[in-house]
Amino acid sequence: MVKNKVLIAQKRAKMTEVRSVSVAIIGAGAGGIAAAIKLREAGIDSISIFEKENDLGGTWRDNTYPGLICDVPSHLYRYSFAPNPDWSRTFSPGSEIYKYVRGVAEEYDVEPLISYDSEVTRLEYIESRWHLHTNKGFQGEFDVVISAVGILHHPVYPDFEGLDSFAGDCFHSARWDHSMSLIGKRIGIIGTGSTAVQIVGAVVDDVEKLSLFQRTPQWVLGAPNAFYSDEDKARYRDEPGEMERAYNSLARTLNHGFAAAVVGENEEALMTMQAGCQQNLDENIHDDELRRKLTPDYSAGCKRLIVSDLFYPAISKPNAELVTESISRIEPDGIRTADGRLHELDVLVLATGFDPHRFLADSEVIGRDGQTLNSTWSEGNYAYKTICVPGFPNLFFLGGPNSPIGNFSYLLTAETQYSYIEQLISLLRNHTLAEVDPKPDVTDEFNRTLKKAIPKTVWASGCQSWYFDKFGNIGSWPWTFARFEEELAQPVLSDFQYRNC
């Protein structure tokens, strides 16, 4: 009897102690950096970040093309814990965002946690721990793995006949060759998304001839990118409440107003957006034939909305040409279109975007009972509330399947997801659980409900976009951003299968 009381007392004492857990983060982009900072704030010291490149910053490290800006307003695209009074413009240049992300990482001393040039090649779940391997070999065992690999880092290259035969300079927009001058050159740009639009506006005055090869026209909202004055910056610096009010106003407009519009819950806002895009086109394109070529046959918002006040004036210039004939092949001297014409070029830029649906596809991820993530996702990616997948305990995603990936602040999305993940990690730390993953039936029901909501969204209204995966699934959040925040406010433990300590 005495022995039993001693054992009970020892167990209770253990339960009052916080269990030490080790966390591996995959990716040192904006999401991974936020996770590391927040984990430290929660009292977790064993944190390792594995980054496949030789620098942090993710999207903002990789993309350095001329004209790069973020299409989310500056004062909305920031960490909640690091508001920035010194943004230069309404929509910040990519280099400025990279500097901001790096500055936050330095301020919070994140860089010592990062192993660079370390691509995660294998994760295997063995006896409640993840065994992690990189291209440099076995890196240890971890209680928790957080994937923060992002979605815009796998460039898509077009499959045109003869692409390798082009004699000039040719590169993807995410691999911009800054050693090459565009002055006086004939440049061809394949693609008409945000990247291509921004490049056109930035380089048209430097080149002899610019040819933009368009497969599908895009709706463009002509929001001016005004500079913040020194007085504005001083006011935000001296009165943080002003900056917070600016943030809240932008959040209401975009994360709630715009998000509701594209998921079919704010028809008036959608009509206003459509009218604004049409007005921008009508007021800035005066040539009837060019306007016809630039007019989409789908609703604004079906593809990710483009924000630019430079594109229409730029594509209207005498040295710019919009080419709508399909590309037959690439030749050493340029691009041959279906009408037989050869467009002679010195430089070819592939502004053909990214594959946002690969997640951890390049890694071998082996969960419970030998289940692999690639086989689980063989017919399309899915997760429970964007965060986790049955059969893969203690593996969590930032920016996971069906995260809000439209014109929203990814930083807000990632922080919302991290808060939910931290609550699950706390159950591991306080000895409540040893492992946790969502129940298969609950996950299936969530995804059935999600798929039923997709047809109500503007993304399913008649266009093709990078929201679609190769199986025809739309990989974005089909409800309001408010619902996203509500769903991820607090885990419902009955939705999970778990093993107690």
Secondary structure per residue as TSV (DSSP state, phi and psi in degrees):
chain	resnum	aa	ss	phi	psi
A	1	M	-	360.0	-45.4
A	2	V	H	-62.9	-40.7
A	3	K	H	-61.5	-42.9
A	4	N	H	-61.7	-41.6
A	5	K	H	-62.6	-39.2
A	6	V	H	-64.0	-43.5
A	7	L	H	-63.2	-41.8
A	8	I	H	-63.4	-42.9
A	9	A	H	-63.6	-40.1
A	10	Q	H	-64.7	-40.8
A	11	K	H	-64.8	-42.2
A	12	R	H	-64.0	-38.3
A	13	A	H	-64.2	-40.4
A	14	K	H	-63.6	-38.3
A	15	M	H	-67.0	-24.8
A	16	T	H	-80.3	-14.8
A	17	E	S	-83.2	147.9
A	18	V	-	-87.3	123.7
A	19	R	-	-70.3	136.5
A	20	S	-	-80.2	126.5
A	21	V	-	-122.3	148.0
A	22	S	E	-105.9	139.3
A	23	V	E	-127.7	129.7
A	24	A	E	-104.4	133.7
A	25	I	E	-114.0	129.1
A	26	I	E	-100.0	110.8
A	27	G	-	109.3	127.9
A	28	A	-	-110.2	39.4
A	29	G	S	-85.0	-163.5
A	30	A	H	-59.6	-40.8
A	31	G	H	-68.7	-44.6
A	32	G	H	-63.0	-38.1
A	33	I	H	-64.8	-43.2
A	34	A	H	-61.2	-43.4
A	35	A	H	-61.2	-43.5
A	36	A	H	-62.1	-43.3
A	37	I	H	-63.2	-44.7
A	38	K	H	-69.7	-35.5
A	39	L	H	-63.0	-41.9
A	40	R	H	-62.5	-43.6
A	41	E	H	-59.3	-31.1
A	42	A	T	-80.5	-2.6
A	43	G	T	94.3	13.4
A	44	I	-	-94.4	122.3
A	45	D	-	-103.3	-25.3
A	46	S	E	-88.3	89.2
A	47	I	E	-129.0	129.6
A	48	S	E	-129.6	130.0
A	49	I	E	-110.8	129.3
A	50	F	E	-112.1	118.8
A	51	E	-	-120.7	126.1
A	52	K	S	-72.3	-23.7
A	53	E	S	-96.8	-175.2
A	54	N	S	-101.8	17.7
A	55	D	S	-156.1	162.1
A	56	L	S	-88.7	177.1
A	57	G	-	113.3	-16.8
A	58	G	T	56.5	-125.4
A	59	T	H	-53.2	-40.2
A	60	W	H	-79.9	-12.5
A	61	R	H	-84.4	-43.1
A	62	D	H	-74.2	-37.8
A	63	N	-	-96.7	117.0
A	64	T	-	-135.2	20.0
A	65	Y	-	-68.0	157.6
A	66	P	T	-60.8	135.7
A	67	G	T	86.3	2.0
A	68	L	-	-62.1	122.3
A	69	I	B	-133.9	163.2
A	70	C	-	-88.7	133.5
A	71	D	S	-85.5	9.7
A	72	V	S	-106.1	131.7
A	73	P	-	-52.4	142.3
A	74	S	T	-52.6	-47.3
A	75	H	T	-77.1	-0.5
A	76	L	T	-101.2	-26.0
A	77	Y	S	-93.8	78.9
A	78	R	S	-157.6	159.6
A	79	Y	-	-70.4	141.2
A	80	S	T	-61.6	-29.7
A	81	F	T	-91.9	0.2
A	82	A	S	-141.8	61.6
A	83	P	-	-61.0	146.2
A	84	N	-	-120.3	110.9
A	85	P	T	-78.4	-7.3
A	86	D	T	-106.3	17.4
A	87	W	-	-56.3	140.0
A	88	S	-	-82.8	-30.5
A	89	R	B	-141.7	168.3
A	90	T	S	-57.3	-45.6
A	91	F	S	-116.4	116.0
A	92	S	-	-77.6	144.3
A	93	P	B	-63.0	150.8
A	94	G	H	-59.0	-38.4
A	95	S	H	-62.5	-32.8
A	96	E	H	-72.8	-36.7
A	97	I	H	-69.0	-40.7
A	98	Y	H	-57.9	-45.5
A	99	K	H	-61.5	-39.0
A	100	Y	H	-64.5	-49.0
A	101	V	H	-61.9	-43.9
A	102	R	H	-63.8	-41.2
A	103	G	H	-61.9	-40.3
A	104	V	H	-65.0	-42.7
A	105	A	H	-60.3	-40.1
A	106	E	H	-70.1	-41.4
A	107	E	H	-60.5	-36.9
A	108	Y	T	-98.5	11.2
A	109	D	T	54.7	47.7
A	110	V	-	-82.9	-31.8
A	111	E	G	-57.4	-36.2
A	112	P	G	-60.6	-17.2
A	113	L	G	-82.4	-11.9
A	114	I	E	-94.1	131.7
A	115	S	E	-102.0	109.6
A	116	Y	T	-82.4	165.1
A	117	D	T	52.1	36.3
A	118	S	-	-126.9	90.4
A	119	E	-	-86.9	126.1
A	120	V	E	-70.6	120.9
A	121	T	E	-106.7	-22.7
A	122	R	E	-154.3	134.4
A	123	L	E	-127.9	127.5
A	124	E	E	-133.5	129.6
A	125	Y	E	-90.8	112.6
A	126	I	E	-131.2	117.2
A	127	E	T	51.5	55.3
A	128	S	T	70.1	15.0
A	129	R	E	-137.2	148.6
A	130	W	E	-91.8	123.7
A	131	H	E	-93.6	119.4
A	132	L	E	-112.3	129.6
A	133	H	E	-120.0	144.0
A	134	T	E	-120.3	-176.8
A	135	N	T	-61.8	-10.5
A	136	K	T	-102.4	5.2
A	137	G	E	109.8	-167.2
A	138	F	E	-68.4	131.4
A	139	Q	E	-113.1	-1.4
A	140	G	E	123.3	-178.4
A	141	E	E	-109.8	142.8
A	142	F	E	-135.6	143.0
A	143	D	S	-73.5	-34.3
A	144	V	E	-136.3	142.1
A	145	V	E	-124.4	130.8
A	146	I	E	-113.9	118.4
A	147	S	E	-86.1	120.0
A	148	A	-	-127.8	45.0
A	149	V	-	-76.9	-13.0
A	150	G	-	74.4	-179.7
A	151	I	S	-122.3	-13.7
A	152	L	S	-114.1	62.6
A	153	H	-	-142.4	3.3
A	154	H	S	-109.5	93.8
A	155	P	B	-59.3	140.9
A	156	V	-	-99.0	126.2
A	157	Y	-	-105.7	133.6
A	158	P	-	-69.6	151.3
A	159	D	-	-102.6	65.5
A	160	F	-	-95.4	139.4
A	161	E	T	-58.6	131.2
A	162	G	T	83.5	7.7
A	163	L	G	-56.0	-39.7
A	164	D	G	-72.6	-11.0
A	165	S	G	-87.9	-9.5
A	166	F	-	-59.7	129.8
A	167	A	-	-84.8	-17.5
A	168	G	S	-88.3	-164.1
A	169	D	E	-79.4	131.5
A	170	C	E	-139.5	129.5
A	171	F	E	-159.4	158.3
A	172	H	E	-76.1	148.7
A	173	S	G	-59.7	-27.2
A	174	A	G	-82.9	-1.1
A	175	R	G	-128.1	48.5
A	176	W	-	-59.8	133.4
A	177	D	-	-91.5	99.2
A	178	H	T	-80.5	-5.9
A	179	S	T	-78.7	-10.6
A	180	M	S	-103.3	134.2
A	181	S	-	-92.2	140.2
A	182	L	-	-93.9	-6.3
A	183	I	T	-56.9	123.1
A	184	G	T	71.4	12.3
A	185	K	-	-96.3	162.9
A	186	R	E	-99.1	113.3
A	187	I	E	-113.3	134.9
A	188	G	E	-112.1	137.1
A	189	I	E	-124.4	122.3
A	190	I	E	-98.5	120.6
A	191	G	-	121.5	153.4
A	192	T	-	-136.3	23.1
A	193	G	S	-79.3	-167.7
A	194	S	H	-54.9	-42.2
A	195	T	H	-60.9	-51.3
A	196	A	H	-60.8	-43.3
A	197	V	H	-59.1	-43.7
A	198	Q	H	-68.0	-39.3
A	199	I	H	-64.9	-43.5
A	200	V	H	-56.0	-49.6
A	201	G	H	-63.1	-28.0
A	202	A	H	-86.4	-29.0
A	203	V	H	-114.1	-9.7
A	204	V	T	-57.8	-32.2
A	205	D	T	-79.2	-10.7
A	206	D	T	-96.5	-20.1
A	207	V	S	-102.2	158.8
A	208	E	S	-71.5	-43.9
A	209	K	E	-146.3	136.6
A	210	L	E	-122.1	124.4
A	211	S	E	-117.1	118.7
A	212	L	E	-104.3	117.2
A	213	F	E	-93.2	109.3
A	214	Q	-	-105.8	126.7
A	215	R	S	-91.3	-45.0
A	216	T	S	-135.5	129.7
A	217	P	-	-68.6	158.6
A	218	Q	-	-124.9	148.9
A	219	W	-	-78.9	135.1
A	220	V	E	-126.1	124.4
A	221	L	E	-92.3	124.4
A	222	G	-	-88.3	53.4
A	223	A	-	-72.8	127.5
A	224	P	-	-68.7	144.0
A	225	N	-	-103.6	76.6
A	226	A	-	-74.2	151.0
A	227	F	B	-81.0	143.7
A	228	Y	-	-81.5	135.2
A	229	S	-	-77.4	164.8
A	230	D	H	-60.7	-32.2
A	231	E	H	-67.0	-40.7
A	232	D	H	-59.9	-47.5
A	233	K	H	-63.8	-40.7
A	234	A	H	-64.5	-39.8
A	235	R	H	-64.7	-43.8
A	236	Y	H	-64.8	-35.7
A	237	R	H	-70.9	-40.8
A	238	D	H	-83.7	-25.3
A	239	E	-	-128.0	82.1
A	240	P	H	-55.8	-27.5
A	241	G	H	-62.3	-32.5
A	242	E	H	-64.3	-41.4
A	243	M	H	-66.8	-37.4
A	244	E	H	-67.9	-38.0
A	245	R	H	-65.7	-38.3
A	246	A	H	-62.9	-41.7
A	247	Y	H	-61.8	-48.1
A	248	N	H	-63.7	-37.0
A	249	S	H	-64.9	-44.8
A	250	L	H	-64.9	-39.4
A	251	A	I	-62.6	-41.5
A	252	R	I	-63.2	-40.3
A	253	T	I	-71.5	-46.6
A	254	L	I	-95.1	-59.5
A	255	N	I	-66.4	-23.8
A	256	H	I	-114.0	-51.2
A	257	G	I	-66.6	-54.4
A	258	F	I	-64.8	-43.2
A	259	A	H	-61.5	-39.4
A	260	A	H	-66.0	-34.7
A	261	A	H	-65.3	-46.6
A	262	V	H	-75.6	-16.0
A	263	V	T	-101.8	13.5
A	264	G	T	84.4	20.7
A	265	E	S	-118.6	11.9
A	266	N	-	-153.3	76.8
A	267	E	H	-61.6	-36.4
A	268	E	H	-62.8	-43.4
A	269	A	H	-64.7	-37.7
A	270	L	H	-65.0	-41.5
A	271	M	H	-66.0	-37.2
A	272	T	H	-64.5	-41.8
A	273	M	H	-64.0	-44.0
A	274	Q	H	-60.9	-44.8
A	275	A	H	-64.1	-38.4
A	276	G	H	-65.1	-40.2
A	277	C	H	-66.6	-42.9
A	278	Q	H	-64.3	-40.1
A	279	Q	H	-63.4	-41.6
A	280	N	H	-60.8	-42.2
A	281	L	H	-65.6	-48.0
A	282	D	H	-65.7	-37.7
A	283	E	H	-80.3	-19.6
A	284	N	H	-114.4	-13.4
A	285	I	-	-113.9	109.8
A	286	H	-	-97.6	-17.5
A	287	D	-	-82.6	123.9
A	288	D	H	-61.5	-41.7
A	289	E	H	-68.5	-41.5
A	290	L	H	-65.0	-40.3
A	291	R	H	-62.2	-39.8
A	292	R	H	-61.4	-44.3
A	293	K	H	-66.1	-29.0
A	294	L	T	-91.3	0.9
A	295	T	-	-92.4	114.9
A	296	P	-	-69.3	159.3
A	297	D	S	-106.7	24.1
A	298	Y	S	-136.0	170.9
A	299	S	-	-75.6	145.9
A	300	A	T	-59.5	135.4
A	301	G	T	98.9	-15.4
A	302	C	S	-62.6	-45.0
A	303	K	S	-97.6	164.7
A	304	R	-	-57.9	127.0
A	305	L	-	-65.7	134.2
A	306	I	E	-94.7	137.0
A	307	V	E	-116.5	115.4
A	308	S	-	-164.7	133.6
A	309	D	S	-105.1	7.9
A	310	L	S	-107.4	-25.1
A	311	F	H	-65.4	-51.9
A	312	Y	H	-61.7	-44.8
A	313	P	H	-60.6	-35.5
A	314	A	H	-70.8	-45.1
A	315	I	H	-72.0	-12.9
A	316	S	T	-87.5	-7.0
A	317	K	S	-71.3	153.9
A	318	P	T	-58.1	-30.8
A	319	N	T	-92.3	9.0
A	320	A	E	-111.9	143.2
A	321	E	E	-137.3	132.2
A	322	L	E	-94.3	117.3
A	323	V	E	-104.1	118.4
A	324	T	-	-107.8	-10.5
A	325	E	S	-66.0	144.0
A	326	S	-	-69.5	153.6
A	327	I	E	-82.5	124.4
A	328	S	E	-85.2	-45.9
A	329	R	E	-167.8	165.8
A	330	I	E	-101.9	136.0
A	331	E	E	-120.8	167.6
A	332	P	T	-54.3	-33.5
A	333	D	T	-95.5	-4.8
A	334	G	E	157.5	-149.4
A	335	I	E	-114.2	129.3
A	336	R	E	-99.3	122.0
A	337	T	E	-96.3	170.8
A	338	A	T	-62.5	-21.5
A	339	D	T	-82.4	4.8
A	340	G	S	89.7	-5.9
A	341	R	-	-78.0	138.7
A	342	L	E	-99.5	120.5
A	343	H	E	-94.0	103.3
A	344	E	E	-73.4	132.3
A	345	L	-	-137.2	150.7
A	346	D	S	-101.4	-29.3
A	347	V	E	-135.1	137.5
A	348	L	E	-125.8	118.5
A	349	V	E	-106.9	127.4
A	350	L	E	-97.4	91.5
A	351	A	-	-93.4	58.2
A	352	T	-	-104.5	15.3
A	353	G	-	77.9	-158.8
A	354	F	B	-134.0	163.1
A	355	D	-	-96.9	104.4
A	356	P	T	-85.8	6.0
A	357	H	T	-111.0	11.7
A	358	R	-	-86.4	-30.6
A	359	F	T	46.2	-114.7
A	360	L	T	-100.2	27.6
A	361	A	T	-62.0	-25.5
A	362	D	T	-84.2	-3.6
A	363	S	S	-111.2	149.0
A	364	E	E	-88.3	108.9
A	365	V	E	-111.8	115.2
A	366	I	E	-116.6	116.8
A	367	G	-	-97.0	-146.9
A	368	R	G	-64.9	137.3
A	369	D	G	59.2	31.3
A	370	G	G	78.3	5.8
A	371	Q	-	-66.8	132.8
A	372	T	B	-104.0	148.6
A	373	L	H	-69.2	-37.1
A	374	N	H	-64.4	-38.1
A	375	S	H	-72.3	-35.6
A	376	T	H	-62.5	-36.7
A	377	W	T	-100.0	23.9
A	378	S	T	-65.8	-19.7
A	379	E	T	-117.5	19.7
A	380	G	-	127.9	145.6
A	381	N	-	-71.7	143.2
A	382	Y	-	-154.0	160.9
A	383	A	-	-156.2	171.3
A	384	Y	B	-89.2	112.4
A	385	K	T	51.9	35.9
A	386	T	T	72.7	-0.6
A	387	I	T	-105.0	-43.8
A	388	C	B	-152.7	166.2
A	389	V	-	-130.0	136.0
A	390	P	T	-57.6	138.6
A	391	G	T	91.0	-2.1
A	392	F	-	-129.0	74.8
A	393	P	T	-62.2	143.6
A	394	N	T	60.4	23.7
A	395	L	E	-114.3	117.9
A	396	F	E	-124.8	153.2
A	397	F	E	-119.5	134.7
A	398	L	S	-99.5	128.9
A	399	G	S	69.7	31.5
A	400	G	-	-72.1	-175.9
A	401	P	T	-52.3	132.3
A	402	N	T	67.6	24.0
A	403	S	-	-68.1	155.9
A	404	P	-	-62.0	113.8
A	405	I	-	-124.2	17.0
A	406	G	S	-83.3	-144.0
A	407	N	S	-81.0	62.3
A	408	F	S	-121.3	169.0
A	409	S	-	-82.5	111.9
A	410	Y	H	-61.6	-31.5
A	411	L	H	-64.4	-39.3
A	412	L	H	-67.1	-41.6
A	413	T	H	-58.0	-48.9
A	414	A	H	-64.3	-40.4
A	415	E	H	-67.0	-38.3
A	416	T	H	-62.4	-44.0
A	417	Q	H	-67.7	-39.9
A	418	Y	H	-61.7	-41.5
A	419	S	H	-57.3	-40.3
A	420	Y	H	-66.5	-44.6
A	421	I	H	-62.1	-40.7
A	422	E	H	-60.8	-35.4
A	423	Q	H	-66.1	-35.5
A	424	L	H	-69.9	-40.8
A	425	I	H	-62.4	-34.7
A	426	S	H	-62.8	-30.1
A	427	L	H	-68.5	-29.2
A	428	L	H	-76.0	-36.2
A	429	R	H	-73.5	-32.1
A	430	N	T	-93.7	16.8
A	431	H	T	71.2	11.5
A	432	T	S	-70.6	-44.5
A	433	L	E	-131.1	154.8
A	434	A	E	-101.6	-29.9
A	435	E	E	-153.9	152.8
A	436	V	E	-150.1	134.0
A	437	D	E	-152.3	159.1
A	438	P	E	-72.6	151.1
A	439	K	-	-68.4	140.8
A	440	P	H	-60.4	-41.9
A	441	D	H	-68.8	-37.2
A	442	V	H	-67.1	-41.4
A	443	T	H	-63.9	-42.4
A	444	D	H	-61.8	-42.4
A	445	E	H	-65.6	-41.6
A	446	F	H	-58.8	-44.0
A	447	N	H	-74.6	-29.2
A	448	R	H	-64.2	-44.0
A	449	T	H	-63.6	-40.9
A	450	L	H	-61.5	-45.5
A	451	K	H	-66.8	-31.3
A	452	K	H	-67.4	-27.8
A	453	A	H	-82.8	-23.9
A	454	I	G	-56.5	-44.8
A	455	P	G	-61.6	-17.8
A	456	K	G	-81.9	-10.4
A	457	T	S	-85.6	159.7
A	458	V	G	-70.1	-22.1
A	459	W	G	-64.6	-24.5
A	460	A	G	-99.6	18.8
A	461	S	S	-93.5	5.4
A	462	G	S	128.5	28.6
A	463	C	-	-137.4	165.1
A	464	Q	-	-104.4	139.4
A	465	S	-	-150.7	174.1
A	466	W	T	-75.5	-0.1
A	467	Y	T	-68.9	-26.1
A	468	F	B	-81.5	137.0
A	469	D	-	-90.2	-178.5
A	470	K	T	-69.0	-11.2
A	471	F	T	-97.4	0.9
A	472	G	S	87.9	8.8
A	473	N	-	-85.4	139.7
A	474	I	B	-89.2	122.9
A	475	G	-	-98.7	42.7
A	476	S	S	-126.9	172.3
A	477	W	-	-79.7	118.4
A	478	P	-	-90.8	11.8
A	479	W	S	-122.4	-176.9
A	480	T	-	-69.5	159.5
A	481	F	H	-66.9	-30.8
A	482	A	H	-60.9	-40.4
A	483	R	H	-66.7	-37.9
A	484	F	H	-57.0	-46.8
A	485	E	H	-65.0	-38.0
A	486	E	H	-67.1	-44.8
A	487	E	H	-62.1	-32.6
A	488	L	T	-102.6	15.8
A	489	A	S	-68.0	-39.8
A	490	Q	S	-158.1	131.7
A	491	P	-	-65.1	143.5
A	492	V	-	-99.1	106.9
A	493	L	G	-61.7	-29.0
A	494	S	G	-67.9	-12.2
A	495	D	G	-83.1	-3.3
A	496	F	E	-114.9	151.6
A	497	Q	E	-101.5	136.4
A	498	Y	E	-151.2	162.1
A	499	R	E	-117.7	127.9
A	500	N	E	-76.2	157.5
A	501	C	-	-70.3	360.0
